[in-house]
Amino acid sequence: MTDRYEHITERLVAIEEELRDLAYEQLREVARSPDSDEAATAAVQEKRLLQARRAIAKAIGALAPARTDGEV
């Protein structure tokens, strides 16, 4: 993989981690008061964040080199 792709992949990994953290925050909001309006909004936001996170993970996979040495 070229340095340019490695740099992009590293940035995407950081974004994926940030999206994961934001999704966890939303889940904590839902758990605090599951029947509130805020929880309903947080649940919708968590689903959007999960969708974005999956898309970023797919992009990371597309840019990462295929490993033939048994590493994952």
CHARMM internal coordinates of N, CA and C (Angstrom, degrees):
IC EDIT
DIST 1 N 1 CA 1.4516
DIST 1 CA 1 C 1.5280
ANGL 1 N 1 CA 1 C 107.47
DIST 1 C 2 N 1.2870
ANGL 1 CA 1 C 2 N 114.81
DIHE 1 N 1 CA 1 C 2 N 140.52
DIST 2 N 2 CA 1.4608
ANGL 1 C 2 N 2 CA 118.76
DIHE 1 CA 1 C 2 N 2 CA 179.43
DIST 2 CA 2 C 1.5191
ANGL 2 N 2 CA 2 C 110.42
DIHE 1 C 2 N 2 CA 2 C -74.29
DIST 2 C 3 N 1.3315
ANGL 2 CA 2 C 3 N 114.70
DIHE 2 N 2 CA 2 C 3 N 159.75
DIST 3 N 3 CA 1.4674
ANGL 2 C 3 N 3 CA 119.25
DIHE 2 CA 2 C 3 N 3 CA 178.22
DIST 3 CA 3 C 1.5178
ANGL 3 N 3 CA 3 C 111.27
DIHE 2 C 3 N 3 CA 3 C -58.65
DIST 3 C 4 N 1.3137
ANGL 3 CA 3 C 4 N 116.13
DIHE 3 N 3 CA 3 C 4 N -35.60
DIST 4 N 4 CA 1.4673
ANGL 3 C 4 N 4 CA 119.90
DIHE 3 CA 3 C 4 N 4 CA -179.37
DIST 4 CA 4 C 1.5218
ANGL 4 N 4 CA 4 C 110.60
DIHE 3 C 4 N 4 CA 4 C -63.18
DIST 4 C 5 N 1.3327
ANGL 4 CA 4 C 5 N 116.74
DIHE 4 N 4 CA 4 C 5 N -45.85
DIST 5 N 5 CA 1.4634
ANGL 4 C 5 N 5 CA 120.05
DIHE 4 CA 4 C 5 N 5 CA 178.19
DIST 5 CA 5 C 1.5205
ANGL 5 N 5 CA 5 C 111.46
DIHE 4 C 5 N 5 CA 5 C -66.02
DIST 5 C 6 N 1.3294
ANGL 5 CA 5 C 6 N 116.12
DIHE 5 N 5 CA 5 C 6 N -38.56
DIST 6 N 6 CA 1.4630
ANGL 5 C 6 N 6 CA 119.46
DIHE 5 CA 5 C 6 N 6 CA 178.14
DIST 6 CA 6 C 1.5254
ANGL 6 N 6 CA 6 C 110.17
DIHE 5 C 6 N 6 CA 6 C -61.31
DIST 6 C 7 N 1.3091
ANGL 6 CA 6 C 7 N 116.82
DIHE 6 N 6 CA 6 C 7 N -42.01
DIST 7 N 7 CA 1.4650
ANGL 6 C 7 N 7 CA 120.93
DIHE 6 CA 6 C 7 N 7 CA 179.49
DIST 7 CA 7 C 1.5342
ANGL 7 N 7 CA 7 C 110.17
DIHE 6 C 7 N 7 CA 7 C -62.96
DIST 7 C 8 N 1.2974
ANGL 7 CA 7 C 8 N 117.17
DIHE 7 N 7 CA 7 C 8 N -44.66
DIST 8 N 8 CA 1.4701
ANGL 7 C 8 N 8 CA 120.86
DIHE 7 CA 7 C 8 N 8 CA 178.80
DIST 8 CA 8 C 1.5242
ANGL 8 N 8 CA 8 C 110.17
DIHE 7 C 8 N 8 CA 8 C -63.37
DIST 8 C 9 N 1.3301
ANGL 8 CA 8 C 9 N 116.43
DIHE 8 N 8 CA 8 C 9 N -43.16
DIST 9 N 9 CA 1.4594
ANGL 8 C 9 N 9 CA 120.46
DIHE 8 CA 8 C 9 N 9 CA 179.56
DIST 9 CA 9 C 1.5178
ANGL 9 N 9 CA 9 C 110.75
DIHE 8 C 9 N 9 CA 9 C -61.29
DIST 9 C 10 N 1.3155
ANGL 9 CA 9 C 10 N 117.50
DIHE 9 N 9 CA 9 C 10 N -42.52
DIST 10 N 10 CA 1.4627
ANGL 9 C 10 N 10 CA 121.08
DIHE 9 CA 9 C 10 N 10 CA 178.12
DIST 10 CA 10 C 1.5242
ANGL 10 N 10 CA 10 C 111.18
DIHE 9 C 10 N 10 CA 10 C -61.11
DIST 10 C 11 N 1.3179
ANGL 10 CA 10 C 11 N 116.97
DIHE 10 N 10 CA 10 C 11 N -41.03
DIST 11 N 11 CA 1.4684
ANGL 10 C 11 N 11 CA 120.53
DIHE 10 CA 10 C 11 N 11 CA 178.30
DIST 11 CA 11 C 1.5159
ANGL 11 N 11 CA 11 C 110.66
DIHE 10 C 11 N 11 CA 11 C -65.89
DIST 11 C 12 N 1.3292
ANGL 11 CA 11 C 12 N 116.66
DIHE 11 N 11 CA 11 C 12 N -40.60
DIST 12 N 12 CA 1.4637
ANGL 11 C 12 N 12 CA 120.35
DIHE 11 CA 11 C 12 N 12 CA 178.64
DIST 12 CA 12 C 1.5233
ANGL 12 N 12 CA 12 C 111.12
DIHE 11 C 12 N 12 CA 12 C -64.70
DIST 12 C 13 N 1.3136
ANGL 12 CA 12 C 13 N 117.25
DIHE 12 N 12 CA 12 C 13 N -38.76
DIST 13 N 13 CA 1.4635
ANGL 12 C 13 N 13 CA 120.54
DIHE 12 CA 12 C 13 N 13 CA 177.54
DIST 13 CA 13 C 1.5218
ANGL 13 N 13 CA 13 C 109.64
DIHE 12 C 13 N 13 CA 13 C -61.51
DIST 13 C 14 N 1.3227
ANGL 13 CA 13 C 14 N 117.85
DIHE 13 N 13 CA 13 C 14 N -42.65
DIST 14 N 14 CA 1.4625
ANGL 13 C 14 N 14 CA 121.53
DIHE 13 CA 13 C 14 N 14 CA 178.38
DIST 14 CA 14 C 1.5326
ANGL 14 N 14 CA 14 C 110.75
DIHE 13 C 14 N 14 CA 14 C -63.12
DIST 14 C 15 N 1.3104
ANGL 14 CA 14 C 15 N 116.70
DIHE 14 N 14 CA 14 C 15 N -40.86
DIST 15 N 15 CA 1.4698
ANGL 14 C 15 N 15 CA 120.88
DIHE 14 CA 14 C 15 N 15 CA 178.61
DIST 15 CA 15 C 1.5260
ANGL 15 N 15 CA 15 C 110.10
DIHE 14 C 15 N 15 CA 15 C -65.39
DIST 15 C 16 N 1.3225
ANGL 15 CA 15 C 16 N 116.38
DIHE 15 N 15 CA 15 C 16 N -41.74
DIST 16 N 16 CA 1.4672
ANGL 15 C 16 N 16 CA 120.44
DIHE 15 CA 15 C 16 N 16 CA 179.19
DIST 16 CA 16 C 1.5223
ANGL 16 N 16 CA 16 C 110.21
DIHE 15 C 16 N 16 CA 16 C -61.39
DIST 16 C 17 N 1.3206
ANGL 16 CA 16 C 17 N 117.44
DIHE 16 N 16 CA 16 C 17 N -41.30
DIST 17 N 17 CA 1.4646
ANGL 16 C 17 N 17 CA 121.32
DIHE 16 CA 16 C 17 N 17 CA 178.13
DIST 17 CA 17 C 1.5258
ANGL 17 N 17 CA 17 C 111.18
DIHE 16 C 17 N 17 CA 17 C -64.64
DIST 17 C 18 N 1.3183
ANGL 17 CA 17 C 18 N 116.41
DIHE 17 N 17 CA 17 C 18 N -40.40
DIST 18 N 18 CA 1.4588
ANGL 17 C 18 N 18 CA 120.25
DIHE 17 CA 17 C 18 N 18 CA 178.76
DIST 18 CA 18 C 1.5316
ANGL 18 N 18 CA 18 C 110.94
DIHE 17 C 18 N 18 CA 18 C -65.16
DIST 18 C 19 N 1.3203
ANGL 18 CA 18 C 19 N 116.54
DIHE 18 N 18 CA 18 C 19 N -41.86
DIST 19 N 19 CA 1.4677
ANGL 18 C 19 N 19 CA 120.30
DIHE 18 CA 18 C 19 N 19 CA 177.18
DIST 19 CA 19 C 1.5278
ANGL 19 N 19 CA 19 C 110.79
DIHE 18 C 19 N 19 CA 19 C -62.70
DIST 19 C 20 N 1.3342
ANGL 19 CA 19 C 20 N 116.77
DIHE 19 N 19 CA 19 C 20 N -39.39
DIST 20 N 20 CA 1.4653
ANGL 19 C 20 N 20 CA 120.75
DIHE 19 CA 19 C 20 N 20 CA 177.76
DIST 20 CA 20 C 1.5220
ANGL 20 N 20 CA 20 C 110.14
DIHE 19 C 20 N 20 CA 20 C -61.46
DIST 20 C 21 N 1.3214
ANGL 20 CA 20 C 21 N 117.03
DIHE 20 N 20 CA 20 C 21 N -45.45
DIST 21 N 21 CA 1.4618
ANGL 20 C 21 N 21 CA 120.58
DIHE 20 CA 20 C 21 N 21 CA 179.79
DIST 21 CA 21 C 1.5251
ANGL 21 N 21 CA 21 C 111.49
DIHE 20 C 21 N 21 CA 21 C -62.30
DIST 21 C 22 N 1.3164
ANGL 21 CA 21 C 22 N 116.56
DIHE 21 N 21 CA 21 C 22 N -42.20
DIST 22 N 22 CA 1.4686
ANGL 21 C 22 N 22 CA 120.23
DIHE 21 CA 21 C 22 N 22 CA 178.36
DIST 22 CA 22 C 1.5263
ANGL 22 N 22 CA 22 C 110.99
DIHE 21 C 22 N 22 CA 22 C -63.77
DIST 22 C 23 N 1.3297
ANGL 22 CA 22 C 23 N 117.03
DIHE 22 N 22 CA 22 C 23 N -39.87
DIST 23 N 23 CA 1.4647
ANGL 22 C 23 N 23 CA 120.70
DIHE 22 CA 22 C 23 N 23 CA 178.69
DIST 23 CA 23 C 1.5222
ANGL 23 N 23 CA 23 C 110.53
DIHE 22 C 23 N 23 CA 23 C -63.65
DIST 23 C 24 N 1.3403
ANGL 23 CA 23 C 24 N 117.66
DIHE 23 N 23 CA 23 C 24 N -41.33
DIST 24 N 24 CA 1.4597
ANGL 23 C 24 N 24 CA 120.52
DIHE 23 CA 23 C 24 N 24 CA 177.47
DIST 24 CA 24 C 1.5227
ANGL 24 N 24 CA 24 C 111.20
DIHE 23 C 24 N 24 CA 24 C -62.04
DIST 24 C 25 N 1.3199
ANGL 24 CA 24 C 25 N 117.24
DIHE 24 N 24 CA 24 C 25 N -38.70
DIST 25 N 25 CA 1.4630
ANGL 24 C 25 N 25 CA 120.51
DIHE 24 CA 24 C 25 N 25 CA 176.77
DIST 25 CA 25 C 1.5311
ANGL 25 N 25 CA 25 C 110.37
DIHE 24 C 25 N 25 CA 25 C -60.00
DIST 25 C 26 N 1.3131
ANGL 25 CA 25 C 26 N 115.98
DIHE 25 N 25 CA 25 C 26 N -42.50
DIST 26 N 26 CA 1.4626
ANGL 25 C 26 N 26 CA 119.87
DIHE 25 CA 25 C 26 N 26 CA 179.40
DIST 26 CA 26 C 1.5272
ANGL 26 N 26 CA 26 C 110.74
DIHE 25 C 26 N 26 CA 26 C -64.82
DIST 26 C 27 N 1.3297
ANGL 26 CA 26 C 27 N 117.27
DIHE 26 N 26 CA 26 C 27 N -40.75
DIST 27 N 27 CA 1.4601
ANGL 26 C 27 N 27 CA 120.42
DIHE 26 CA 26 C 27 N 27 CA 178.46
DIST 27 CA 27 C 1.5248
ANGL 27 N 27 CA 27 C 111.40
DIHE 26 C 27 N 27 CA 27 C -64.48
DIST 27 C 28 N 1.3259
ANGL 27 CA 27 C 28 N 117.18
DIHE 27 N 27 CA 27 C 28 N -37.14
DIST 28 N 28 CA 1.4654
ANGL 27 C 28 N 28 CA 120.10
DIHE 27 CA 27 C 28 N 28 CA 176.59
DIST 28 CA 28 C 1.5309
ANGL 28 N 28 CA 28 C 110.52
DIHE 27 C 28 N 28 CA 28 C -63.93
DIST 28 C 29 N 1.3172
ANGL 28 CA 28 C 29 N 116.65
DIHE 28 N 28 CA 28 C 29 N -38.13
DIST 29 N 29 CA 1.4687
ANGL 28 C 29 N 29 CA 120.96
DIHE 28 CA 28 C 29 N 29 CA 177.64
DIST 29 CA 29 C 1.5281
ANGL 29 N 29 CA 29 C 110.04
DIHE 28 C 29 N 29 CA 29 C -62.02
DIST 29 C 30 N 1.3199
ANGL 29 CA 29 C 30 N 116.51
DIHE 29 N 29 CA 29 C 30 N -43.35
DIST 30 N 30 CA 1.4681
ANGL 29 C 30 N 30 CA 120.61
DIHE 29 CA 29 C 30 N 30 CA 178.87
DIST 30 CA 30 C 1.5300
ANGL 30 N 30 CA 30 C 109.67
DIHE 29 C 30 N 30 CA 30 C -63.06
DIST 30 C 31 N 1.3316
ANGL 30 CA 30 C 31 N 117.22
DIHE 30 N 30 CA 30 C 31 N -42.30
DIST 31 N 31 CA 1.4600
ANGL 30 C 31 N 31 CA 121.07
DIHE 30 CA 30 C 31 N 31 CA -177.38
DIST 31 CA 31 C 1.5331
ANGL 31 N 31 CA 31 C 112.21
DIHE 30 C 31 N 31 CA 31 C -67.59
DIST 31 C 32 N 1.3325
ANGL 31 CA 31 C 32 N 116.90
DIHE 31 N 31 CA 31 C 32 N -31.50
DIST 32 N 32 CA 1.4711
ANGL 31 C 32 N 32 CA 120.33
DIHE 31 CA 31 C 32 N 32 CA -179.38
DIST 32 CA 32 C 1.5206
ANGL 32 N 32 CA 32 C 112.24
DIHE 31 C 32 N 32 CA 32 C -62.12
DIST 32 C 33 N 1.3053
ANGL 32 CA 32 C 33 N 116.34
DIHE 32 N 32 CA 32 C 33 N -45.12
DIST 33 N 33 CA 1.4756
ANGL 32 C 33 N 33 CA 120.20
DIHE 32 CA 32 C 33 N 33 CA -178.53
DIST 33 CA 33 C 1.5247
ANGL 33 N 33 CA 33 C 108.17
DIHE 32 C 33 N 33 CA 33 C -149.03
DIST 33 C 34 N 1.3301
ANGL 33 CA 33 C 34 N 116.12
DIHE 33 N 33 CA 33 C 34 N 81.91
DIST 34 N 34 CA 1.4596
ANGL 33 C 34 N 34 CA 120.76
DIHE 33 CA 33 C 34 N 34 CA -171.72
DIST 34 CA 34 C 1.5300
ANGL 34 N 34 CA 34 C 115.64
DIHE 33 C 34 N 34 CA 34 C -60.61
DIST 34 C 35 N 1.3044
ANGL 34 CA 34 C 35 N 118.27
DIHE 34 N 34 CA 34 C 35 N -22.45
DIST 35 N 35 CA 1.4635
ANGL 34 C 35 N 35 CA 120.17
DIHE 34 CA 34 C 35 N 35 CA -176.87
DIST 35 CA 35 C 1.5247
ANGL 35 N 35 CA 35 C 114.01
DIHE 34 C 35 N 35 CA 35 C -97.62
DIST 35 C 36 N 1.3070
ANGL 35 CA 35 C 36 N 117.87
DIHE 35 N 35 CA 35 C 36 N 3.88
DIST 36 N 36 CA 1.4645
ANGL 35 C 36 N 36 CA 120.55
DIHE 35 CA 35 C 36 N 36 CA -176.52
DIST 36 CA 36 C 1.5291
ANGL 36 N 36 CA 36 C 111.23
DIHE 35 C 36 N 36 CA 36 C -85.01
DIST 36 C 37 N 1.3144
ANGL 36 CA 36 C 37 N 114.94
DIHE 36 N 36 CA 36 C 37 N 163.46
DIST 37 N 37 CA 1.4623
ANGL 36 C 37 N 37 CA 120.56
DIHE 36 CA 36 C 37 N 37 CA 175.20
DIST 37 CA 37 C 1.5222
ANGL 37 N 37 CA 37 C 110.96
DIHE 36 C 37 N 37 CA 37 C -64.75
DIST 37 C 38 N 1.3386
ANGL 37 CA 37 C 38 N 115.61
DIHE 37 N 37 CA 37 C 38 N -35.77
DIST 38 N 38 CA 1.4555
ANGL 37 C 38 N 38 CA 119.69
DIHE 37 CA 37 C 38 N 38 CA 178.62
DIST 38 CA 38 C 1.5256
ANGL 38 N 38 CA 38 C 111.13
DIHE 37 C 38 N 38 CA 38 C -63.30
DIST 38 C 39 N 1.3173
ANGL 38 CA 38 C 39 N 116.58
DIHE 38 N 38 CA 38 C 39 N -37.21
DIST 39 N 39 CA 1.4675
ANGL 38 C 39 N 39 CA 120.63
DIHE 38 CA 38 C 39 N 39 CA 178.92
DIST 39 CA 39 C 1.5212
ANGL 39 N 39 CA 39 C 110.76
DIHE 38 C 39 N 39 CA 39 C -66.62
DIST 39 C 40 N 1.3162
ANGL 39 CA 39 C 40 N 116.93
DIHE 39 N 39 CA 39 C 40 N -39.08
DIST 40 N 40 CA 1.4645
ANGL 39 C 40 N 40 CA 120.03
DIHE 39 CA 39 C 40 N 40 CA 178.41
DIST 40 CA 40 C 1.5263
ANGL 40 N 40 CA 40 C 110.31
DIHE 39 C 40 N 40 CA 40 C -63.53
DIST 40 C 41 N 1.3238
ANGL 40 CA 40 C 41 N 116.07
DIHE 40 N 40 CA 40 C 41 N -43.34
DIST 41 N 41 CA 1.4624
ANGL 40 C 41 N 41 CA 120.47
DIHE 40 CA 40 C 41 N 41 CA 177.43
DIST 41 CA 41 C 1.5258
ANGL 41 N 41 CA 41 C 110.56
DIHE 40 C 41 N 41 CA 41 C -64.01
DIST 41 C 42 N 1.3386
ANGL 41 CA 41 C 42 N 116.39
DIHE 41 N 41 CA 41 C 42 N -42.49
DIST 42 N 42 CA 1.4658
ANGL 41 C 42 N 42 CA 121.13
DIHE 41 CA 41 C 42 N 42 CA -179.98
DIST 42 CA 42 C 1.5243
ANGL 42 N 42 CA 42 C 110.78
DIHE 41 C 42 N 42 CA 42 C -63.26
DIST 42 C 43 N 1.3199
ANGL 42 CA 42 C 43 N 117.86
DIHE 42 N 42 CA 42 C 43 N -37.58
DIST 43 N 43 CA 1.4633
ANGL 42 C 43 N 43 CA 121.28
DIHE 42 CA 42 C 43 N 43 CA 179.56
DIST 43 CA 43 C 1.5317
ANGL 43 N 43 CA 43 C 110.61
DIHE 42 C 43 N 43 CA 43 C -64.56
DIST 43 C 44 N 1.3152
ANGL 43 CA 43 C 44 N 116.13
DIHE 43 N 43 CA 43 C 44 N -41.06
DIST 44 N 44 CA 1.4679
ANGL 43 C 44 N 44 CA 120.16
DIHE 43 CA 43 C 44 N 44 CA 177.90
DIST 44 CA 44 C 1.5299
ANGL 44 N 44 CA 44 C 110.04
DIHE 43 C 44 N 44 CA 44 C -64.89
DIST 44 C 45 N 1.3217
ANGL 44 CA 44 C 45 N 116.17
DIHE 44 N 44 CA 44 C 45 N -43.51
DIST 45 N 45 CA 1.4639
ANGL 44 C 45 N 45 CA 120.32
DIHE 44 CA 44 C 45 N 45 CA 179.41
DIST 45 CA 45 C 1.5258
ANGL 45 N 45 CA 45 C 111.09
DIHE 44 C 45 N 45 CA 45 C -63.63
DIST 45 C 46 N 1.3307
ANGL 45 CA 45 C 46 N 116.92
DIHE 45 N 45 CA 45 C 46 N -39.81
DIST 46 N 46 CA 1.4683
ANGL 45 C 46 N 46 CA 120.71
DIHE 45 CA 45 C 46 N 46 CA 179.61
DIST 46 CA 46 C 1.5211
ANGL 46 N 46 CA 46 C 110.69
DIHE 45 C 46 N 46 CA 46 C -61.64
DIST 46 C 47 N 1.3252
ANGL 46 CA 46 C 47 N 116.75
DIHE 46 N 46 CA 46 C 47 N -40.91
DIST 47 N 47 CA 1.4641
ANGL 46 C 47 N 47 CA 120.23
DIHE 46 CA 46 C 47 N 47 CA 178.34
DIST 47 CA 47 C 1.5267
ANGL 47 N 47 CA 47 C 111.37
DIHE 46 C 47 N 47 CA 47 C -63.86
DIST 47 C 48 N 1.3157
ANGL 47 CA 47 C 48 N 117.21
DIHE 47 N 47 CA 47 C 48 N -40.00
DIST 48 N 48 CA 1.4673
ANGL 47 C 48 N 48 CA 121.02
DIHE 47 CA 47 C 48 N 48 CA 177.45
DIST 48 CA 48 C 1.5253
ANGL 48 N 48 CA 48 C 111.11
DIHE 47 C 48 N 48 CA 48 C -64.58
DIST 48 C 49 N 1.3305
ANGL 48 CA 48 C 49 N 115.49
DIHE 48 N 48 CA 48 C 49 N -42.47
DIST 49 N 49 CA 1.4642
ANGL 48 C 49 N 49 CA 119.97
DIHE 48 CA 48 C 49 N 49 CA 178.79
DIST 49 CA 49 C 1.5267
ANGL 49 N 49 CA 49 C 111.20
DIHE 48 C 49 N 49 CA 49 C -64.37
DIST 49 C 50 N 1.3297
ANGL 49 CA 49 C 50 N 116.83
DIHE 49 N 49 CA 49 C 50 N -39.87
DIST 50 N 50 CA 1.4617
ANGL 49 C 50 N 50 CA 120.66
DIHE 49 CA 49 C 50 N 50 CA 177.82
DIST 50 CA 50 C 1.5264
ANGL 50 N 50 CA 50 C 110.77
DIHE 49 C 50 N 50 CA 50 C -63.04
DIST 50 C 51 N 1.3138
ANGL 50 CA 50 C 51 N 116.92
DIHE 50 N 50 CA 50 C 51 N -42.03
DIST 51 N 51 CA 1.4630
ANGL 50 C 51 N 51 CA 120.86
DIHE 50 CA 50 C 51 N 51 CA 178.16
DIST 51 CA 51 C 1.5354
ANGL 51 N 51 CA 51 C 110.39
DIHE 50 C 51 N 51 CA 51 C -61.86
DIST 51 C 52 N 1.3131
ANGL 51 CA 51 C 52 N 116.82
DIHE 51 N 51 CA 51 C 52 N -44.65
DIST 52 N 52 CA 1.4679
ANGL 51 C 52 N 52 CA 120.77
DIHE 51 CA 51 C 52 N 52 CA 178.67
DIST 52 CA 52 C 1.5236
ANGL 52 N 52 CA 52 C 110.84
DIHE 51 C 52 N 52 CA 52 C -64.77
DIST 52 C 53 N 1.3250
ANGL 52 CA 52 C 53 N 116.36
DIHE 52 N 52 CA 52 C 53 N -40.31
DIST 53 N 53 CA 1.4662
ANGL 52 C 53 N 53 CA 120.46
DIHE 52 CA 52 C 53 N 53 CA -179.96
DIST 53 CA 53 C 1.5243
ANGL 53 N 53 CA 53 C 111.02
DIHE 52 C 53 N 53 CA 53 C -63.22
DIST 53 C 54 N 1.3137
ANGL 53 CA 53 C 54 N 116.24
DIHE 53 N 53 CA 53 C 54 N -41.33
DIST 54 N 54 CA 1.4679
ANGL 53 C 54 N 54 CA 119.87
DIHE 53 CA 53 C 54 N 54 CA 178.20
DIST 54 CA 54 C 1.5314
ANGL 54 N 54 CA 54 C 110.95
DIHE 53 C 54 N 54 CA 54 C -63.68
DIST 54 C 55 N 1.3087
ANGL 54 CA 54 C 55 N 116.61
DIHE 54 N 54 CA 54 C 55 N -39.20
DIST 55 N 55 CA 1.4658
ANGL 54 C 55 N 55 CA 119.97
DIHE 54 CA 54 C 55 N 55 CA 178.57
DIST 55 CA 55 C 1.5251
ANGL 55 N 55 CA 55 C 110.88
DIHE 54 C 55 N 55 CA 55 C -64.65
DIST 55 C 56 N 1.3173
ANGL 55 CA 55 C 56 N 116.70
DIHE 55 N 55 CA 55 C 56 N -40.65
DIST 56 N 56 CA 1.4653
ANGL 55 C 56 N 56 CA 120.66
DIHE 55 CA 55 C 56 N 56 CA 178.15
DIST 56 CA 56 C 1.5274
ANGL 56 N 56 CA 56 C 109.60
DIHE 55 C 56 N 56 CA 56 C -65.72
DIST 56 C 57 N 1.3257
ANGL 56 CA 56 C 57 N 117.34
DIHE 56 N 56 CA 56 C 57 N -42.45
DIST 57 N 57 CA 1.4672
ANGL 56 C 57 N 57 CA 120.66
DIHE 56 CA 56 C 57 N 57 CA 178.58
DIST 57 CA 57 C 1.5291
ANGL 57 N 57 CA 57 C 110.66
DIHE 56 C 57 N 57 CA 57 C -60.93
DIST 57 C 58 N 1.3094
ANGL 57 CA 57 C 58 N 116.63
DIHE 57 N 57 CA 57 C 58 N -37.96
DIST 58 N 58 CA 1.4679
ANGL 57 C 58 N 58 CA 120.57
DIHE 57 CA 57 C 58 N 58 CA 177.54
DIST 58 CA 58 C 1.5271
ANGL 58 N 58 CA 58 C 110.42
DIHE 57 C 58 N 58 CA 58 C -64.91
DIST 58 C 59 N 1.3258
ANGL 58 CA 58 C 59 N 116.72
DIHE 58 N 58 CA 58 C 59 N -41.03
DIST 59 N 59 CA 1.4680
ANGL 58 C 59 N 59 CA 120.61
DIHE 58 CA 58 C 59 N 59 CA 177.96
DIST 59 CA 59 C 1.5254
ANGL 59 N 59 CA 59 C 110.82
DIHE 58 C 59 N 59 CA 59 C -64.48
DIST 59 C 60 N 1.3209
ANGL 59 CA 59 C 60 N 116.65
DIHE 59 N 59 CA 59 C 60 N -40.13
DIST 60 N 60 CA 1.4633
ANGL 59 C 60 N 60 CA 120.29
DIHE 59 CA 59 C 60 N 60 CA 177.47
DIST 60 CA 60 C 1.5206
ANGL 60 N 60 CA 60 C 109.55
DIHE 59 C 60 N 60 CA 60 C -60.41
DIST 60 C 61 N 1.3204
ANGL 60 CA 60 C 61 N 116.30
DIHE 60 N 60 CA 60 C 61 N -45.04
DIST 61 N 61 CA 1.4587
ANGL 60 C 61 N 61 CA 120.73
DIHE 60 CA 60 C 61 N 61 CA 179.00
DIST 61 CA 61 C 1.5135
ANGL 61 N 61 CA 61 C 112.94
DIHE 60 C 61 N 61 CA 61 C -62.35
DIST 61 C 62 N 1.3156
ANGL 61 CA 61 C 62 N 116.38
DIHE 61 N 61 CA 61 C 62 N -35.82
DIST 62 N 62 CA 1.4588
ANGL 61 C 62 N 62 CA 120.34
DIHE 61 CA 61 C 62 N 62 CA 179.95
DIST 62 CA 62 C 1.5226
ANGL 62 N 62 CA 62 C 111.75
DIHE 61 C 62 N 62 CA 62 C -70.78
DIST 62 C 63 N 1.3186
ANGL 62 CA 62 C 63 N 117.58
DIHE 62 N 62 CA 62 C 63 N -31.89
DIST 63 N 63 CA 1.4588
ANGL 62 C 63 N 63 CA 121.20
DIHE 62 CA 62 C 63 N 63 CA -178.46
DIST 63 CA 63 C 1.5274
ANGL 63 N 63 CA 63 C 113.34
DIHE 62 C 63 N 63 CA 63 C -88.61
DIST 63 C 64 N 1.3294
ANGL 63 CA 63 C 64 N 116.38
DIHE 63 N 63 CA 63 C 64 N -24.69
DIST 64 N 64 CA 1.4581
ANGL 63 C 64 N 64 CA 119.93
DIHE 63 CA 63 C 64 N 64 CA -177.91
DIST 64 CA 64 C 1.5265
ANGL 64 N 64 CA 64 C 109.57
DIHE 63 C 64 N 64 CA 64 C -69.82
DIST 64 C 65 N 1.3181
ANGL 64 CA 64 C 65 N 116.36
DIHE 64 N 64 CA 64 C 65 N 143.24
DIST 65 N 65 CA 1.4590
ANGL 64 C 65 N 65 CA 118.70
DIHE 64 CA 64 C 65 N 65 CA 179.50
DIST 65 CA 65 C 1.5229
ANGL 65 N 65 CA 65 C 111.09
DIHE 64 C 65 N 65 CA 65 C -68.47
DIST 65 C 66 N 1.3183
ANGL 65 CA 65 C 66 N 115.73
DIHE 65 N 65 CA 65 C 66 N 148.77
DIST 66 N 66 CA 1.4529
ANGL 65 C 66 N 66 CA 119.99
DIHE 65 CA 65 C 66 N 66 CA 174.49
DIST 66 CA 66 C 1.5233
ANGL 66 N 66 CA 66 C 107.46
DIHE 65 C 66 N 66 CA 66 C -69.23
DIST 66 C 67 N 1.3186
ANGL 66 CA 66 C 67 N 115.90
DIHE 66 N 66 CA 66 C 67 N 131.10
DIST 67 N 67 CA 1.4588
ANGL 66 C 67 N 67 CA 119.10
DIHE 66 CA 66 C 67 N 67 CA -176.87
DIST 67 CA 67 C 1.5198
ANGL 67 N 67 CA 67 C 109.17
DIHE 66 C 67 N 67 CA 67 C -98.49
DIST 67 C 68 N 1.2981
ANGL 67 CA 67 C 68 N 115.34
DIHE 67 N 67 CA 67 C 68 N 130.26
DIST 68 N 68 CA 1.4611
ANGL 67 C 68 N 68 CA 120.62
DIHE 67 CA 67 C 68 N 68 CA 179.66
DIST 68 CA 68 C 1.5199
ANGL 68 N 68 CA 68 C 111.15
DIHE 67 C 68 N 68 CA 68 C -113.34
DIST 68 C 69 N 1.3292
ANGL 68 CA 68 C 69 N 116.77
DIHE 68 N 68 CA 68 C 69 N 0.62
DIST 69 N 69 CA 1.4617
ANGL 68 C 69 N 69 CA 120.72
DIHE 68 CA 68 C 69 N 69 CA -176.65
DIST 69 CA 69 C 1.5285
ANGL 69 N 69 CA 69 C 112.85
DIHE 68 C 69 N 69 CA 69 C -98.16
DIST 69 C 70 N 1.3485
ANGL 69 CA 69 C 70 N 117.36
DIHE 69 N 69 CA 69 C 70 N 12.19
DIST 70 N 70 CA 1.4600
ANGL 69 C 70 N 70 CA 121.18
DIHE 69 CA 69 C 70 N 70 CA 177.59
DIST 70 CA 70 C 1.5066
ANGL 70 N 70 CA 70 C 114.54
DIHE 69 C 70 N 70 CA 70 C 87.46
DIST 70 C 71 N 1.3304
ANGL 70 CA 70 C 71 N 118.42
DIHE 70 N 70 CA 70 C 71 N -3.41
DIST 71 N 71 CA 1.4679
ANGL 70 C 71 N 71 CA 121.18
DIHE 70 CA 70 C 71 N 71 CA 178.17
DIST 71 CA 71 C 1.5171
ANGL 71 N 71 CA 71 C 109.80
DIHE 70 C 71 N 71 CA 71 C -77.14
DIST 71 C 72 N 1.3273
ANGL 71 CA 71 C 72 N 114.20
DIHE 71 N 71 CA 71 C 72 N 151.87
DIST 72 N 72 CA 1.4566
ANGL 71 C 72 N 72 CA 119.91
DIHE 71 CA 71 C 72 N 72 CA 176.36
DIST 72 CA 72 C 1.4946
ANGL 72 N 72 CA 72 C 109.71
DIHE 71 C 72 N 72 CA 72 C -118.42
END
COOR INIT
IC SEED 1 N 1 CA 1 C
IC BUILD
